[in-house]
Amino acid sequence: MKRSDAIPYISYCIDDALAEHDVADLMLPLSSKVKLVGWQCGFEPLFVAVWSYLDVELDDNEAEEIARDFLTERKWFADEPTEADYVI
């Protein structure tokens, strides 16, 4: 999946301080420092946009861990949290 294909499926936006931001406030085009972390759920994916509030680039593992922890807090996973299907 390309980055542009994932944008319509962004459901949450958070920074590395776990501050949630409104998806409608997301600036397009996305900065290259914003990681899109996604899980395939049925026919449509769910993506979490993750970035650093310090304006540094997160690596893929950091972004995935932040997104997974956020979704776990929201009880999004039915069972144990799983690895992301996409990190773009």
ChimeraX commands (.cxc) that place a marker at each C-alpha (Angstrom):
marker #1 position 0.00,0.00,0.00 radius 0.5
marker #1 position 1.26,3.45,-0.88 radius 0.5
marker #1 position 1.21,6.38,1.52 radius 0.5
marker #1 position -1.39,8.23,-0.55 radius 0.5
marker #1 position -3.67,5.16,-0.47 radius 0.5
marker #1 position -3.51,5.02,3.34 radius 0.5
marker #1 position -4.48,8.64,4.02 radius 0.5
marker #1 position -8.28,8.13,3.75 radius 0.5
marker #1 position -8.05,5.36,6.35 radius 0.5
marker #1 position -6.39,7.45,9.10 radius 0.5
marker #1 position -8.62,7.15,12.16 radius 0.5
marker #1 position -6.35,8.54,14.85 radius 0.5
marker #1 position -3.51,11.06,15.05 radius 0.5
marker #1 position -1.11,11.04,18.00 radius 0.5
marker #1 position 2.30,12.32,18.87 radius 0.5
marker #1 position 4.97,10.52,20.86 radius 0.5
marker #1 position 3.71,12.17,24.07 radius 0.5
marker #1 position 0.42,10.31,23.41 radius 0.5
marker #1 position -1.45,13.55,22.83 radius 0.5
marker #1 position -4.36,12.87,20.49 radius 0.5
marker #1 position -4.99,15.28,17.64 radius 0.5
marker #1 position -8.06,15.70,15.44 radius 0.5
marker #1 position -7.77,13.93,12.09 radius 0.5
marker #1 position -9.38,16.95,10.42 radius 0.5
marker #1 position -6.42,19.09,11.55 radius 0.5
marker #1 position -3.89,16.86,9.80 radius 0.5
marker #1 position -1.91,18.94,7.33 radius 0.5
marker #1 position -1.81,17.52,3.81 radius 0.5
marker #1 position 0.53,16.70,2.23 radius 0.5
marker #1 position 1.84,14.80,5.23 radius 0.5
marker #1 position 5.31,15.53,6.46 radius 0.5
marker #1 position 7.78,12.71,5.86 radius 0.5
marker #1 position 8.19,12.64,9.67 radius 0.5
marker #1 position 4.63,11.34,10.08 radius 0.5
marker #1 position 4.49,7.55,10.17 radius 0.5
marker #1 position 1.28,5.79,9.17 radius 0.5
marker #1 position 0.84,2.61,11.18 radius 0.5
marker #1 position -1.95,0.34,9.99 radius 0.5
marker #1 position -3.82,-2.83,10.79 radius 0.5
marker #1 position -5.97,-4.66,8.29 radius 0.5
marker #1 position -9.41,-5.18,9.82 radius 0.5
marker #1 position -11.70,-6.94,7.43 radius 0.5
marker #1 position -11.87,-5.22,4.07 radius 0.5
marker #1 position -10.59,-1.84,5.22 radius 0.5
marker #1 position -7.45,-0.93,7.12 radius 0.5
marker #1 position -7.25,1.32,10.16 radius 0.5
marker #1 position -4.31,3.73,10.30 radius 0.5
marker #1 position -2.84,5.74,13.13 radius 0.5
marker #1 position -0.74,8.76,12.15 radius 0.5
marker #1 position 2.20,9.05,14.56 radius 0.5
marker #1 position 4.86,11.75,14.85 radius 0.5
marker #1 position 7.20,13.31,17.38 radius 0.5
marker #1 position 6.16,16.52,19.06 radius 0.5
marker #1 position 9.89,17.37,19.10 radius 0.5
marker #1 position 9.87,17.32,15.29 radius 0.5
marker #1 position 12.36,14.47,15.00 radius 0.5
marker #1 position 11.79,11.42,12.84 radius 0.5
marker #1 position 10.61,8.30,14.65 radius 0.5
marker #1 position 11.80,4.95,13.42 radius 0.5
marker #1 position 9.25,2.37,12.31 radius 0.5
marker #1 position 9.47,0.34,15.53 radius 0.5
marker #1 position 8.91,3.38,17.76 radius 0.5
marker #1 position 5.92,4.51,15.72 radius 0.5
marker #1 position 4.39,1.03,15.75 radius 0.5
marker #1 position 4.84,0.68,19.51 radius 0.5
marker #1 position 3.22,4.08,20.15 radius 0.5
marker #1 position 0.27,3.26,17.87 radius 0.5
marker #1 position -0.18,-0.23,19.33 radius 0.5
marker #1 position -0.11,1.13,22.92 radius 0.5
marker #1 position -2.65,3.79,21.97 radius 0.5
marker #1 position -5.05,1.26,20.42 radius 0.5
marker #1 position -4.56,-1.11,23.36 radius 0.5
marker #1 position -5.60,1.67,25.76 radius 0.5
marker #1 position -8.72,2.16,23.65 radius 0.5
marker #1 position -9.36,-1.62,23.76 radius 0.5
marker #1 position -9.35,-1.75,19.97 radius 0.5
marker #1 position -7.82,-5.23,19.80 radius 0.5
marker #1 position -10.19,-8.14,20.46 radius 0.5
marker #1 position -7.45,-10.22,22.08 radius 0.5
marker #1 position -3.75,-9.52,22.47 radius 0.5
marker #1 position -2.33,-6.61,20.48 radius 0.5
marker #1 position -0.85,-7.70,17.16 radius 0.5
marker #1 position 1.96,-6.38,15.04 radius 0.5
marker #1 position 0.98,-3.76,12.50 radius 0.5
marker #1 position 0.35,-4.86,8.95 radius 0.5
marker #1 position 1.71,-1.58,7.56 radius 0.5
marker #1 position 4.23,1.03,8.64 radius 0.5
marker #1 position 4.49,3.66,5.96 radius 0.5
marker link #1:1,2 radius 0.2
marker link #1:2,3 radius 0.2
marker link #1:3,4 radius 0.2
marker link #1:4,5 radius 0.2
marker link #1:5,6 radius 0.2
marker link #1:6,7 radius 0.2
marker link #1:7,8 radius 0.2
marker link #1:8,9 radius 0.2
marker link #1:9,10 radius 0.2
marker link #1:10,11 radius 0.2
marker link #1:11,12 radius 0.2
marker link #1:12,13 radius 0.2
marker link #1:13,14 radius 0.2
marker link #1:14,15 radius 0.2
marker link #1:15,16 radius 0.2
marker link #1:16,17 radius 0.2
marker link #1:17,18 radius 0.2
marker link #1:18,19 radius 0.2
marker link #1:19,20 radius 0.2
marker link #1:20,21 radius 0.2
marker link #1:21,22 radius 0.2
marker link #1:22,23 radius 0.2
marker link #1:23,24 radius 0.2
marker link #1:24,25 radius 0.2
marker link #1:25,26 radius 0.2
marker link #1:26,27 radius 0.2
marker link #1:27,28 radius 0.2
marker link #1:28,29 radius 0.2
marker link #1:29,30 radius 0.2
marker link #1:30,31 radius 0.2
marker link #1:31,32 radius 0.2
marker link #1:32,33 radius 0.2
marker link #1:33,34 radius 0.2
marker link #1:34,35 radius 0.2
marker link #1:35,36 radius 0.2
marker link #1:36,37 radius 0.2
marker link #1:37,38 radius 0.2
marker link #1:38,39 radius 0.2
marker link #1:39,40 radius 0.2
marker link #1:40,41 radius 0.2
marker link #1:41,42 radius 0.2
marker link #1:42,43 radius 0.2
marker link #1:43,44 radius 0.2
marker link #1:44,45 radius 0.2
marker link #1:45,46 radius 0.2
marker link #1:46,47 radius 0.2
marker link #1:47,48 radius 0.2
marker link #1:48,49 radius 0.2
marker link #1:49,50 radius 0.2
marker link #1:50,51 radius 0.2
marker link #1:51,52 radius 0.2
marker link #1:52,53 radius 0.2
marker link #1:53,54 radius 0.2
marker link #1:54,55 radius 0.2
marker link #1:55,56 radius 0.2
marker link #1:56,57 radius 0.2
marker link #1:57,58 radius 0.2
marker link #1:58,59 radius 0.2
marker link #1:59,60 radius 0.2
marker link #1:60,61 radius 0.2
marker link #1:61,62 radius 0.2
marker link #1:62,63 radius 0.2
marker link #1:63,64 radius 0.2
marker link #1:64,65 radius 0.2
marker link #1:65,66 radius 0.2
marker link #1:66,67 radius 0.2
marker link #1:67,68 radius 0.2
marker link #1:68,69 radius 0.2
marker link #1:69,70 radius 0.2
marker link #1:70,71 radius 0.2
marker link #1:71,72 radius 0.2
marker link #1:72,73 radius 0.2
marker link #1:73,74 radius 0.2
marker link #1:74,75 radius 0.2
marker link #1:75,76 radius 0.2
marker link #1:76,77 radius 0.2
marker link #1:77,78 radius 0.2
marker link #1:78,79 radius 0.2
marker link #1:79,80 radius 0.2
marker link #1:80,81 radius 0.2
marker link #1:81,82 radius 0.2
marker link #1:82,83 radius 0.2
marker link #1:83,84 radius 0.2
marker link #1:84,85 radius 0.2
marker link #1:85,86 radius 0.2
marker link #1:86,87 radius 0.2
marker link #1:87,88 radius 0.2
view
